[in-house]
Amino acid sequence: MGKPMRTSILLALAAASMLLMTLLEDSLWGLLAGCWALMFWGWTGLKPQEVTGDASGLSAQDIKDYRVEHPGATIVDAVNALGKPKA
């Protein structure tokens, strides 16, 4: 699941929480929906990426150039693509 989809679902659950609290005039259902939103956020957290390349020979400009050429790429993506494989 991508970050935009995850964010959209989280915002929808938070909005549903506020809507339930307002329409039903009962905070229990709103709090329950809010808890679901928090649990969803915790369970679908982004996984840390592993650095598999050696960044010792790379400059900051190399990383910036790679990220400009590849929109959406992370620093870890750039290091893994440009760096030498770790021995």
GITA-V126966 format. One record per backbone hydrogen bond with DSSP energy under -1.0 kcal/mol. NH is the residue of the N-H (numbers start at 1). CO is the residue of the C=O. E is the energy in kcal/mol with one decimal. If there is no record, write none. Layout:
# GITA-V126966
nh->{NH NH}
co->{CO CO}
e->{E E}
This chain:
# GITA-V126966
nh->{6 7 8 9 10 11 12 13 14 15 16 17 18 19 20 21 22 23 24 31 32 33 34 35 36 37 38 39 40 41 42 43 44 54 58 63 64 65 66 67 68 69 70 73 78 79 80 81 82 83 84 86}
co->{2 3 4 5 6 7 8 9 10 11 12 13 14 15 16 17 18 19 20 27 28 29 30 31 32 33 34 35 36 37 38 39 40 84 55 59 60 61 62 63 64 65 66 70 74 75 76 77 78 79 54 52}
e->{-2.4 -2.5 -2.3 -2.4 -2.2 -2.6 -2.3 -2.4 -2.1 -2.5 -2.5 -2.0 -2.0 -2.7 -2.7 -2.0 -1.9 -3.1 -1.9 -2.9 -2.2 -2.3 -2.2 -2.3 -2.1 -2.1 -2.2 -2.7 -2.6 -2.3 -2.2 -2.5 -1.9 -3.5 -1.4 -1.6 -2.5 -2.8 -2.2 -2.3 -1.9 -2.2 -1.8 -2.0 -2.0 -2.6 -2.6 -2.1 -2.7 -2.5 -1.1 -1.7}
